[in-house]
Amino acid sequence: MDHAGGRRGARTRGHEGIRGGVVIDGSMTCRLVADPDAEVRYLAALNVCFPGWGDRAMFDWCFAREGSWPRADLMTLHADGHVIAGTANTYRRVRLANGQGLTVAIMTGSWTLPEARGRGAFTRLIDESRDRAAARGAGLLLAYVACGNASASRLRAAGAALVPTWYCRSAVDVPSPLESPAPRAAAHPIAEGADRQQWPDNLFAPGAPADLTQFLYTDREWRAQFLDRPAAPVRVRDAGAHRWAALVDRASLFDRVLAVAPAHDDGACLDAISALTARARAAGRRLFTFTTTASRAASLRERGFDLIDGWLTALVADEAALRQARGPDPGAPASSWPPLVSGALTDRTSPWYLGDWFVQNGDRM
């Protein structure tokens, strides 16, 4: 239901039976997480399913931030009086390749307790997340998955459009013979207080070509997404030609590249990755980055990076919102366009094609 009580692109579907080869346990019920005690239990379950996921500060950063988008919805599945699974819809804005803005929902922090797996919980969560996204006016339900993950097969079975992505990790120890000499790099911790207010946001503005779809931020939202993180990032810049700059944070054994500027200069970005790889190796660490650009993924593979293939999946949620942002021009007959199905969003021959996506690591986390 939307805030006025009307249906917004919701689909009628049963919550038991067999879908996509998965048997759905019809006894499961879904509830919104609506009180502090339930949030504590949700966080505890996340850390059971993903050891070291994070503390309350990470939870609040992921799920309690305010912006021009709706506040996150946390949902849990219950069976036999117990919580067995959960997920969250976090909401963002994207700028489509046609220049129009669209609110989207992202499935975030999805988990199923080990003893409850095999009952179709994630398939049910996809359904619930999609309906909740539609009720909140989000045109798309997005998710980030590795191709080999069980979640990926469930999203494919749901009919999601698939945008190729790559999770890229530098080699453990030995430099690749193809790796070019690393430019000098200087690291600068992000300053606190008044100096931080002068941080050059526009340095990392994507400035994407018009034919790309990318996330859209106000200055305040960009700072909240890239700078005001539980683990504060550092700025690393080319200390020689001043050709590039990067935002990098740390997690486990990895230095993680959140953003590189200029974002769409392949040569500068690869120089940055070479320098950041050398910097991480000198500290006994590895480098992690993420890309939706096939040519960059191929270059990193040649440089000895380990790549995990993934998808950014997209399901139509609020059809009316998506039609308004991407559909026929006002006055054009609706019959001139084919039916709106999720798979058309990545079909270059379809008028529903959303364009190529440009997503940096800091956008998705």
KEPA-687267 format. One record per atom (N, C-alpha, C): x, y, z; residue in one letter. Coordinates in steps of 0.05 Angstrom, whole numbers, plus 5000, padded with zeros to 4 digits. Example, Ala and Ser with C-alpha at 12.3 -4.5 7.8 and 13.67 -1.06 7.14 Angstrom:
2
526448865156A
524649105156A
526449345156A
525749555142S
527349795143S
525850015157S
END
This chain:
365
501749765000M
500050005000M
501850255000M
500950464986D
502450714988D
501250885011D
502451125015H
501651285038H
498751375036H
497551365012A
494751445008A
492951205009A
494050965013G
492550725015G
492150574989G
493250674967G
492850544941G
495150354934G
494750174916R
496749994907R
498550134887R
501150084888R
503050214870R
504750004856R
503649894836G
505249694820G
505649434834G
504149374855A
504549124870A
503548884854A
504748654857R
504048414843R
502748224863R
500548094854T
499347894871T
500847634868T
501747514890R
503147264888R
502647104914R
502546854911G
502246684934G
504846664949G
504746604975H
507146584991H
507746294999H
506646104983E
507445834988E
507245694961E
508345454959G
508445304934G
511245294924G
511545274897I
514145244885I
514445474865I
516645634868R
517245844850R
520245844844R
520845844818G
523645834810G
525145594820G
523645364823G
524945124832G
525245104862G
524245314877V
524545324906V
521945274919V
521845094939V
519445054955V
519245274975V
516945424975I
516545644993I
514945555017I
515945585041D
514545515065D
512445735071D
509845655068G
507745845071G
507145935099G
508545805119S
508045885147S
509546135155S
511346235138M
513046465145M
511346715143M
511746895163T
510547165162T
512647375162T
512147595149C
514147815148C
513148055164C
514948165180R
514348395197R
516448615193R
515648865195L
517549085195L
518849105223L
521349155223V
522849205248V
522149485258V
520849515281A
519749775288A
520449855317A
522249715331D
522849805358D
525849745363D
527049885383P
529949845388P
530749565395P
529049415410D
529849145417D
530048965392D
528149005373A
528248855348A
530648925332A
531549175333E
533949255319E
536349115330E
536449095357V
538748955370V
538848665361V
536548535360R
536448255351R
537248235321R
536348425305Y
537048425277Y
540148445274Y
541348625288L
544248665287L
545748405296L
544748285317A
545948035327A
545847815306A
543547795292A
543247595271A
545147645248A
545447905241L
547347965219L
550147865226L
550947905251N
553647815258N
553847515262N
551647375266V
551747085266V
552146985237V
550647105219C
550747015191C
553247115176C
554247355184F
556647465172F
558447565195F
560047375206P
561747445229P
563447695224P
563347885243G
564748135240G
563348335223G
560748305217W
559348485200W
559548775211W
559248815237G
559549085247G
558049135273G
558549365284D
557349445310D
554949625305D
554049755327R
551749925325R
552250165308R
554750265308A
555450495291A
555150425262A
555950185254M
555650095226M
552650055220M
551149945239F
548249905235F
546950175230F
547550375246D
546250635243D
547150775217D
549650735209W
550550855183W
549050725160W
548650465161C
547350325139C
544350385138C
543050395161F
540150385162F
538750625173F
540150805186A
538851025200A
539351305188A
540851315166R
541451575154R
538951695140R
538851955141E
536652095128E
537752225103E
536052255082G
536852395058G
534452485043G
534752525017S
532452595000S
530852344993S
531752115002W
530451864997W
528951775023W
527151585022P
525851485046P
527851345065P
527151345091R
528751195111R
528550895105R
530650755113A
530850465107A
528550315120A
527650105107D
525749915118D
527149655125D
527049575150L
528149315158L
525849115162L
526248875151M
524148675152M
525348415163M
523648265178T
524448005188T
522347805181T
523147555175L
521347335171L
521147175197L
518747085203H
518246935228H
516946675221H
517746465235A
516546195232A
516646055259A
514445935266D
514345785291D
515045955315D
514346215314G
514946385337G
517746495338G
519346445317H
522146535318H
522846695293H
524746885296V
525747025273V
527746845259V
527446815232I
529246625218I
530846765196I
529947005187A
531347135165A
530647435165A
532247585151G
531647875150G
533048005126G
532148245120T
533448405099T
532548695104T
533848875090A
533149165092A
532949275063A
531149455060N
531049625036N
532349885044N
534549955032T
535650225035T
535050375009T
534450635012Y
533450784989Y
535450994980Y
535551024954R
537451214942R
536151334917R
537551534906R
536751654881R
538851584859R
537851534835V
539651494813V
538851694791V
540851764775R
540351924750R
540551734727R
538251694713L
538251514690L
539751644667L
540451474647A
541951564624A
540451784609A
537851794612N
536252004598N
536152264614N
537552274637G
537652514653G
535552534675G
533652344675Q
531452354695Q
532352224721Q
531352324743G
531952214769G
529852004777G
530651804793L
528951584801L
529751484829L
527851454847T
528351324872T
528551024869T
530550894881V
530850604879V
531250494907V
530550244911A
531050104936A
533349904931A
534949854951I
537149664949I
536849454971I
536749204964M
536648994984M
539448994998M
539449035025T
541849085040T
541948905064T
544148775069G
544448615094G
542548385096G
542048245074S
540148015075S
541447775089S
539947645106W
541047415121W
538847205126W
539746955128T
538046735137T
539546575157T
538446525180L
539846365201L
540446085189L
542745965196P
543545715184P
541345495187P
540045475210E
538145265214E
535545305198E
535145535186A
532745595171A
533145585141A
535445525132R
536045525103R
534645285089R
533945335064G
532645125049G
529545145050G
528445345062R
525545375065R
524445595046R
526245705029G
525345915010G
525146185023G
526746235045A
526546485059A
527446725041A
529646685027F
530646915011F
528746974988F
527546774976T
525646824955T
523246974966T
522446904990R
520247065002R
521147345008R
523547385017L
524547655023L
524647824997L
525347704975I
525347854949I
522547954944I
520547784947D
517747864943D
516948094961D
517648064987E
516848275007E
518348535001E
520848514994S
522448754989S
521448904965S
520648754945R
519648874920R
517049014925R
515248894940D
512649014946D
513049264964D
514849244983R
515349475001R
516649704985R
518449634967A
519649844950A
517449984933A
515649834922A
513449954906A
511750134923A
511150044948A
509550204966A
510850464973A
513550474973R
515050714980R
515650884955R
514650814932G
515050974908G
517750924894G
519150704900A
521650644887A
521150494861A
522250594839G
521850474813G
523150204810G
525450164823L
527049924821L
527749804848L
528049544849L
529249404872L
531949304861L
534149394873L
536849314865L
538049134885L
540048974877A
541548814895A
544348764883A
546348744900Y
549048674891Y
549648384899Y
550348214880V
550847934886V
553247834870V
554747644881A
556747494866A
555247284850A
556247234826C
554747044808C
554546764820C
556546684836G
556446414847G
554846394872G
553746614882N
552246604907N
549446504903N
548346364923A
545646254920A
543646474917A
544146714928S
542246934925S
542047014896S
544246994881A
544147064852A
542146894837A
542146634843S
540346454828S
537446524835S
536846604860R
534146664867R
533246924854R
535047124851L
534347364838L
533947324808L
535547154796R
535147084768R
532446954764R
531746774782A
529146634780A
526846824782A
527247044797A
525147244800A
524947424775A
526747384755G
526647534730G
528247794730G
530147824748A
531648074750A
533348124725A
533548374718A
535548454698A
538348434711A
540348364695L
543048314706L
545048504694L
546248664710V
548448854702V
551048724711V
552948664693P
555448534702P
557048724720P
558248614741T
559948754759T
562348574765T
564448694777W
566848544784W
567948644811W
568448444828Y
569748494854Y
572648424850Y
574448614854C
577248594845C
579148614869C
580848404873R
582748394895R
585548354884R
587348514895S
590148484886S
591248224895S
593448134881A
594747884888A
595747894916A
596147654928V
596847644956V
599647764962V
601647684946D
604347784953D
605947884928D
605947724907V
607747774885V
606647974865V
608148184860P
607248374839P
607048244812P
604948324797S
604648214770S
606848324752S
607948164733P
609848274714P
608648474696P
605948474693L
604548664676L
604048934690L
604448934716E
603849174731E
605849404725E
604749634717S
606549854710S
607749974735S
610050114733P
611150234756P
609150424770P
608950404796A
606950554810A
607750844814A
606051034807P
606651314813P
606951354843P
608351564851R
608551624879R
605851704890R
605251624914A
602651694926A
603151804954A
601552004961A
601752124988A
598952095001A
598852005026A
596351965040A
595852205059A
593352295059H
592552515076H
589952435091H
590052395117P
587652335132P
585652575128P
583152505126I
581052715124I
581052875149I
581253145146A
581353315170A
578653335184A
578753375210E
576353405226E
575753705229E
573353765238G
572554035245G
572254215220G
573054465223A
572654665202A
574054585176A
576454475178D
577854405154D
576354205137D
574854025151R
573353825137R
571153945120R
570054165129Q
567954295114Q
568954405087Q
571654425085Q
572754525060Q
573654305041Q
572954055049W
573653825033W
572453855005W
574053824984P
573053884956P
571253664946P
568653684953D
566753484943D
566853444913D
567053664899N
566853654870N
569253504857N
571453464873L
573653314863L
572853034856L
570952914871F
570152644866F
567352624853F
566252844844A
563752834829A
564152664804A
562352464800P
562852284777P
563052424750P
561352624745G
561452764719G
561152564696G
559152384700A
558952174680A
557952274653A
558852134632P
557652194606P
554552164607P
553152294588A
550252294589A
549052024585A
550451834574D
549251574568D
549651364590D
550451454614L
550851274637L
548751324659L
548051104672T
546251124696T
548051104720T
547651284740Q
549351294764Q
547751394787Q
548951364811F
547651464835F
547851764837F
545851884849L
545452174850L
545452264879L
547052474886Y
547252564913Y
547152864915Y
545952964937T
546553244944T
549253254957T
550453484962D
553053504975D
552953365003D
550753415018R
550553295044R
550452985042R
548952885023E
548652595020E
551252475011E
552752614994W
555352504985W
557252485008W
557352685025R
559052665049R
558252435067R
555652405071A
554752185088A
555451915077A
555351895050Q
555951635038Q
558951575036Q
560551775030F
563351725025F
565251805047F
564551995063L
566352105084L
565652025112L
563052055119D
562252025147D
561651735152D
563651565150R
563351275153R
564451195181R
563550965191P
564650875217P
567650855217P
568850755195A
571750755191A
572450975172A
573451195183A
573951435166A
575951375144A
575351455120P
577251405098P
579451615098P
581551565082V
583651755078V
583551825048V
584552065043R
584952155015R
587852085007R
588151954985V
590851894974V
590952024946V
593152174941R
593352314916R
595952244903R
596052294877D
598552274862D
600352504870D
602652434882A
604452644892A
606252744870A
606052624846G
607752714824G
606352914806G
604852804787A
603552974767A
600853074776A
599952994800H
597253074810H
595152994790H
595452754779R
593552664758R
591052544770R
591152434794W
588852304806W
588852334836W
586552274848A
586152264877A
584252034883A
584351924907A
582651704914A
581851724943A
579551604949L
578651564977L
578951264983L
580251205006V
580850935013V
580250895043V
578850665049D
578550595077D
579750315081D
579550215106R
580649955113R
578549775124R
578649515117A
576949315128A
578449045127A
578548915150S
579948665151S
582748685140S
583448535120L
586148535109L
586448705084L
584348865078F
584249005053F
584149305057F
585549445039D
585049735034D
582849735012D
580649885017R
578449884998R
578250154985R
578250154958V
578050394943V
575150474941V
574350704953L
571650794952L
570950954927L
572851114919A
572451284895A
575151374885A
575251414859V
577651524846V
576751764828V
578351974828A
577852204811A
580352254794A
579952324769P
577452334754P
576252064748P
573652034753A
572451764753A
572451634726A
572351794704H
571951674678H
574451694660H
576751734672D
579351734658D
580651464664D
580351274645D
581351004650D
584351004657D
585951164643G
588851164648G
589451254676G
588151474684A
588651584711A
587751384733A
585451254728C
584451064747C
586350824750C
587350724728L
589150494729L
591850574742L
592750814737D
595150914751D
594650924781D
592251014788A
591551024817A
591550744829A
590350554815I
590250284826I
593050164829I
594850224810S
597650134813S
598950244838S
598650504842A
599850634865A
598650534891A
595950504891L
594650414916L
595250124922L
595649964901T
596449684905T
599249674919T
601149834909A
603749844920A
603649944949A
602050144954R
601650254981R
600650045000R
598549894991A
597449685008A
599449465013A
600949384992R
602849164995R
605049245015R
605849495014A
607949585033A
607049565062A
604449575066A
603349545093A
602549265100A
603249075082G
602448795086G
599548745082G
598248905065R
595448875060R
594848835030R
592348795023R
591548764995R
589648994988R
589249034963L
587449244953L
584849124943L
582649254949F
580049164939F
578749404925F
577649344901T
576049544887T
573749404873T
571949554862F
569449454850F
568949614825F
568049484804T
567549634779T
565149514764T
563849684749T
561749604730T
562749644701T
565349704698T
566549764672T
568249524663T
567349394641A
568549144632A
571449194625A
572149414612S
574949464604S
576749484628S
575849614649R
577549634673R
577849364686R
575749204687A
576048944698A
578048774683A
578048794656A
579948644640A
582748744645A
583149004648S
585849104654S
586849014681S
585149004701L
585948914727L
586548624727L
585048464712R
585748184710R
588548144698R
589148304677E
591848284665E
594048364685E
593348534704R
595348624724R
595548434748R
594248204746G
594548004767G
592448004788G
590348174785F
588248184805F
586547924803F
585547834827D
583547624828D
580747764825D
579247674806L
576547784801L
574347584807L
572347684820I
569847534824I
567647664808I
566447514790D
564347614774D
561847654791D
560447874786G
557947924800G
555848054783G
553648114795W
551448254781W
550348474800W
549648694788L
547748874800L
545048794788L
543248694804T
540748594794T
538648814797T
536648824779A
534549024780A
531848894774A
529948944792L
527248854788L
525449104788L
523449104770V
521549324770V
519949304796V
519649534809A
518049554834A
515549724829A
515849994833D
513550174827D
513550234797D
511850094782E
511850124753E
511150414745E
509350544760A
508550814752A
510951004754A
512550974775A
514951154778A
516951104756A
517350844749L
519250784728L
518250884700L
515650854695R
514550944670R
514851244668R
514451384690Q
514651684689Q
517451764683Q
519551624694A
522251694690A
523451594663A
522451374653R
523651244630R
521751184607R
519151204612G
517251114592G
516851304569G
514751264553P
514151424529P
513751714537P
514351894519D
513952184523D
510952234528D
510252434544P
507452504548P
506052534521P
503752414519G
502152444494G
502652214475G
504952064478A
505451844461A
503651604468A
502651454450P
500951234456P
502451014471P
501250924493A
502650714509A
503150464492A
501450414472S
501750174456S
504250184439S
505550414437S
507950434421S
510350314435S
510150254461W
512250134476W
511549844484W
513449664485P
512849394494P
512249384523P
511149154533P
510649134562P
513149174578P
512749284602L
515049344620L
515549094637L
517848964631V
518748734647V
521648784655V
522448674677S
525148734688S
527348674668S
527148454653G
529248374635G
529748584614G
527748744607A
528148944586A
530049174595A
530449204621L
532049424630L
534949414621L
535949184615T
538749154605T
538849054577T
536549054563D
536448974535D
536849214517D
539149234504R
539849464488R
537949514465R
536449304457T
534449344435T
531749434445T
531349454471S
528749524482S
528649824489S
526449954484P
526150234492P
526250274522P
525950054538W
526150074567W
529050054577W
530950024559Y
533750004567Y
534650244583Y
535850204606L
536650424624L
539350534618L
540850414600G
543550514595G
545550354611G
548150394605D
550250264621D
550350404649D
550950234669W
551150344696W
554050404703W
554450614718F
557150684729F
556850694759F
558050494773V
557950484802V
560750444813V
561450614832Q
564050584846Q
563550434872Q
565750334884N
565450174908N
564050324930N
564550584933G
563350734955G
560350784950G
559450754925D
556550784920D
554950554932D
556150314931R
554550074937R
554450004966R
556350104982M
556650025010M
555350225029M
END
